[in-house]
Amino acid sequence: MAKLLMLCTMVAACLALAAADWSPGTSTFYGGVDGSGTMGGACGYDNLYNAGYGVLNAALSQTLFNDGASCGQCYLITCDGSRPGGQYCKPGNSITVSATNLCPPNYALPDGGWCGPGRPHFDMSQPAWEHIGVYQAGIVPVLYQRVQCTRTGGVRFSMAGSNYFLLVNIQNLGGSGSVAAAWVKGDNTGWIQMSRNWGANWQALAGLVGQGLSFAVTSTGGQYIQFLNVVPAWWQFGMAFSTNQNFVY
């Protein structure tokens, strides 16, 4: 009996710990039944299939988006049947989505609406949302937690900018999913510190056209990887280059 009580206590403690990992929020959907309307967005990923994210994505409220620092992060979301609106949940279902866009406040509504300041809200692609909620509801209460991202293939670098300014969209990160710091190195330069411009776009105020490029990236999980000689000297703006390396944390 004592062993049984100890086991029950341990299970209860584990369940309580797991429950503590979840945070309450709300969720709506956008982008159409095929999710095509979610392409592009405030992270700068453009075609989400090419960038590695696909249709299981979400626009984050201002509170969660964190000025673009959350771009690429992954969230496990389940509908919360215990709160008002929970009758529209699909019980037992959950979905993992990637953060690819911003859901801005709507100040025509009280307190900026569902995506107003201080509100954790996910405006999910319709295909992702319908995994957890009944279409007719439009909005449901949810529980969410950040989880590790699993990606196919390596990190991808999409090139933009001008002859004197390099803008690189860093895509398809596994592990923590998001970038904490980045550097670029040309054939004729040392490592140049980059800074976030907007979303997942990182900039270097340097003329690097005509040089082969290497990148170094630190994920928000703290892992550092050098992507050496990933961009050939003949690169042009608008091109994207994939690697065979990715993050695990």
C-alpha positions as CSV (number, residue, x, y, z in Angstrom):
1,M,0.0,0.0,0.0
2,A,2.8,2.4,0.9
3,K,4.5,1.8,-2.5
4,L,1.1,2.4,-4.2
5,L,0.6,5.7,-2.4
6,M,4.2,6.7,-3.2
7,L,3.6,5.9,-6.9
8,C,0.3,7.9,-6.9
9,T,2.0,10.8,-5.3
10,M,4.8,10.8,-7.9
11,V,2.3,10.6,-10.8
12,A,0.3,13.4,-9.3
13,A,3.5,15.5,-8.9
14,C,4.4,14.8,-12.5
15,L,1.0,15.7,-13.8
16,A,1.1,19.0,-11.8
17,L,4.5,19.8,-13.2
18,A,3.3,19.1,-16.8
19,A,0.2,21.3,-16.2
20,A,2.5,24.1,-14.9
21,D,4.2,24.2,-18.3
22,W,1.0,25.4,-20.0
23,S,-0.1,29.0,-20.2
24,P,-3.7,30.3,-21.0
25,G,-4.4,32.2,-24.2
26,T,-6.9,32.5,-27.0
27,S,-6.9,31.6,-30.7
28,T,-8.6,32.6,-33.9
29,F,-7.8,31.6,-37.5
30,Y,-7.1,33.3,-40.9
31,G,-5.8,32.6,-44.4
32,G,-8.5,30.4,-45.9
33,V,-9.2,26.7,-45.9
34,D,-5.9,25.9,-47.6
35,G,-3.9,28.4,-45.5
36,S,-2.7,30.2,-48.6
37,G,-3.5,33.6,-47.1
38,T,-0.9,33.1,-44.4
39,M,2.0,33.3,-46.9
40,G,4.4,36.2,-46.4
41,G,4.0,38.1,-43.1
42,A,6.0,40.1,-40.5
43,C,8.8,37.5,-40.2
44,G,9.7,38.0,-43.9
45,Y,9.6,34.3,-44.8
46,D,7.6,34.9,-48.0
47,N,6.6,31.4,-49.4
48,L,6.2,29.4,-46.2
49,Y,6.6,26.1,-48.0
50,N,10.0,27.2,-49.5
51,A,11.1,28.5,-46.2
52,G,10.4,25.2,-44.5
53,Y,7.3,26.1,-42.4
54,G,4.4,25.0,-44.4
55,V,0.8,25.6,-43.5
56,L,0.9,24.8,-39.8
57,N,1.7,28.3,-38.7
58,A,0.4,31.2,-36.6
59,A,0.5,34.9,-36.3
60,L,1.4,35.9,-32.7
61,S,-0.1,38.8,-30.8
62,Q,2.3,41.7,-30.0
63,T,3.0,40.2,-26.5
64,L,4.3,36.9,-27.9
65,F,5.8,38.2,-31.2
66,N,8.4,40.2,-29.2
67,D,9.4,42.6,-32.1
68,G,10.2,39.6,-34.3
69,A,12.5,37.8,-31.9
70,S,9.9,34.9,-31.7
71,C,9.9,34.3,-35.5
72,G,10.3,30.6,-36.2
73,Q,9.6,29.4,-32.7
74,C,7.2,26.5,-32.2
75,Y,4.2,26.3,-29.9
76,L,2.1,23.3,-28.9
77,I,-1.5,24.4,-28.6
78,T,-4.6,22.6,-27.3
79,C,-8.1,23.9,-26.9
80,D,-9.1,24.5,-23.2
81,G,-12.5,23.0,-22.6
82,S,-12.6,24.2,-19.0
83,R,-13.1,27.9,-20.0
84,P,-15.9,29.9,-21.6
85,G,-16.1,28.9,-25.2
86,G,-14.6,25.5,-24.5
87,Q,-17.7,23.8,-25.8
88,Y,-16.3,24.5,-29.3
89,C,-13.1,22.5,-28.5
90,K,-12.2,19.2,-30.2
91,P,-11.3,17.3,-27.0
92,G,-8.0,15.6,-26.8
93,N,-6.5,17.3,-29.9
94,S,-3.4,19.5,-30.1
95,I,-1.3,21.0,-32.8
96,T,2.2,22.3,-33.1
97,V,2.5,25.6,-35.1
98,S,5.4,27.8,-36.2
99,A,5.4,31.5,-35.5
100,T,5.5,33.2,-39.0
101,N,3.6,36.5,-38.6
102,L,2.4,39.2,-36.3
103,C,-1.2,39.7,-35.3
104,P,-1.3,43.4,-34.6
105,P,-3.6,45.2,-32.1
106,N,-6.8,46.5,-33.6
107,Y,-7.4,49.8,-31.7
108,A,-10.8,50.2,-33.2
109,L,-11.8,47.5,-30.6
110,P,-11.6,47.9,-26.8
111,D,-8.0,47.3,-25.5
112,G,-6.8,46.5,-29.0
113,G,-8.9,43.4,-29.5
114,W,-7.7,39.9,-29.1
115,C,-4.2,40.8,-30.2
116,G,-4.0,43.9,-28.0
117,P,-1.1,44.5,-25.6
118,G,-0.7,41.9,-22.8
119,R,-2.9,39.3,-24.5
120,P,-1.3,36.0,-25.5
121,H,-3.2,35.2,-28.7
122,F,-2.6,32.9,-31.7
123,D,-4.2,33.8,-35.1
124,M,-3.6,30.4,-36.6
125,S,-3.9,29.1,-40.2
126,Q,-7.3,27.7,-40.6
127,P,-6.1,24.1,-41.3
128,A,-4.1,24.2,-38.0
129,W,-6.9,25.8,-36.0
130,E,-9.5,23.2,-37.2
131,H,-7.4,20.5,-35.6
132,I,-8.4,21.9,-32.2
133,G,-11.6,23.9,-32.7
134,V,-15.0,23.8,-34.4
135,Y,-15.1,26.2,-37.4
136,Q,-18.4,27.9,-36.4
137,A,-16.9,29.2,-33.1
138,G,-14.3,31.5,-34.7
139,I,-12.4,31.8,-31.4
140,V,-11.5,29.4,-28.7
141,P,-9.7,29.4,-25.4
142,V,-6.4,27.6,-25.5
143,L,-3.5,26.4,-23.5
144,Y,0.0,26.7,-25.1
145,Q,3.7,26.0,-24.4
146,R,6.8,26.5,-26.4
147,V,8.3,23.3,-27.7
148,Q,11.3,22.2,-29.7
149,C,11.1,22.7,-33.5
150,T,11.6,19.7,-35.8
151,R,12.6,20.7,-39.3
152,T,13.3,18.9,-42.5
153,G,16.7,19.8,-44.0
154,G,19.1,22.5,-42.9
155,V,19.0,26.2,-42.2
156,R,18.3,28.4,-45.2
157,F,19.6,31.8,-46.1
158,S,17.5,34.1,-48.4
159,M,19.5,37.0,-49.8
160,A,18.3,40.6,-50.2
161,G,19.6,44.2,-49.9
162,S,21.8,46.3,-52.2
163,N,25.4,46.7,-53.2
164,Y,26.2,48.3,-49.9
165,F,23.7,46.6,-47.6
166,L,23.1,42.9,-47.0
167,L,19.7,41.7,-45.7
168,V,19.4,38.0,-45.0
169,N,16.3,36.1,-44.0
170,I,17.4,33.2,-41.8
171,Q,14.9,30.3,-42.1
172,N,14.1,26.7,-41.2
173,L,15.8,26.6,-37.8
174,G,15.3,23.5,-35.7
175,G,15.7,23.4,-31.9
176,S,14.6,26.7,-30.4
177,G,13.5,27.8,-33.9
178,S,14.7,31.4,-33.6
179,V,17.9,33.4,-34.0
180,A,19.6,35.2,-31.1
181,A,22.7,36.5,-33.0
182,A,24.2,36.2,-36.5
183,W,27.5,37.0,-38.3
184,V,28.5,37.0,-42.0
185,K,32.0,36.5,-43.5
186,G,33.0,37.3,-47.1
187,D,35.9,35.8,-49.0
188,N,37.8,39.1,-48.3
189,T,36.5,40.0,-44.8
190,G,36.6,38.8,-41.3
191,W,33.4,38.0,-39.4
192,I,30.9,40.9,-39.4
193,Q,28.3,41.2,-36.6
194,M,24.8,41.4,-38.0
195,S,21.8,43.0,-36.4
196,R,18.0,42.3,-36.6
197,N,16.4,44.6,-39.1
198,W,12.8,43.2,-38.9
199,G,11.2,39.8,-38.3
200,A,13.7,37.1,-39.2
201,N,15.8,39.5,-41.4
202,W,19.3,40.2,-40.3
203,Q,21.5,43.0,-41.8
204,A,25.1,43.8,-42.3
205,L,26.1,47.3,-43.4
206,A,28.8,46.0,-45.8
207,G,29.3,45.6,-49.6
208,L,29.6,41.9,-50.1
209,V,28.4,41.5,-53.7
210,G,30.8,39.3,-55.6
211,Q,32.2,37.5,-52.6
212,G,31.4,34.0,-51.4
213,L,29.7,34.1,-48.0
214,S,29.8,32.1,-44.7
215,F,27.4,32.6,-41.8
216,A,27.5,32.0,-38.1
217,V,24.3,31.8,-36.1
218,T,23.5,31.4,-32.4
219,S,20.0,30.1,-31.7
220,T,17.9,31.4,-28.8
221,G,18.6,28.0,-27.3
222,G,22.3,29.0,-27.1
223,Q,23.7,26.6,-29.8
224,Y,26.3,28.2,-32.1
225,I,26.9,26.9,-35.7
226,Q,29.1,28.1,-38.5
227,F,27.8,27.6,-42.0
228,L,31.0,27.8,-44.0
229,N,31.1,28.7,-47.7
230,V,27.3,28.3,-48.0
231,V,26.8,31.1,-50.6
232,P,28.9,31.1,-53.8
233,A,30.5,34.2,-55.2
234,W,28.0,34.3,-58.0
235,W,25.0,34.8,-55.8
236,Q,22.4,37.5,-56.6
237,F,19.7,39.2,-54.6
238,G,16.6,37.1,-54.5
239,M,18.4,33.8,-54.3
240,A,18.2,31.5,-51.3
241,F,20.7,28.9,-50.2
242,S,20.1,25.8,-48.1
243,T,22.6,24.0,-45.9
244,N,22.9,20.5,-44.4
245,Q,23.3,21.7,-40.8
246,N,20.6,22.6,-38.3
247,F,20.0,23.3,-34.6
248,V,19.0,20.8,-32.0
249,Y,18.4,23.4,-29.2
